[in-house]
């Protein structure tokens, strides 16, 4: 029998602490996906976006690839670099 990544994740998700941390990261990843999507939609390069936000291209790349742990302040900065505002809302679980 082969143990797949999906099997591993299913097993890990049974641990409440792992599940909590995974779901917390999922929200960050969704916001970053939205930032990247919007940057690409308006035709802005990473270099142009980095200049607008005051970040190094390498920092921006780390954020977009999920290698960095962005704060809400960083998300606000990224949104402003796109000419947008960050909106955070709570939803029922």
Buried (B, 14 or more C-beta within 10 A) or exposed (E): EEEEEEEEEEEEEEEEEEEEEEEEEEEBEEBBEBBBEBBEEEEBEBEBBBBBBEBEBEBBBBBBEEEBEBEEEBBBBBBEBBEBEBEEEEEEE
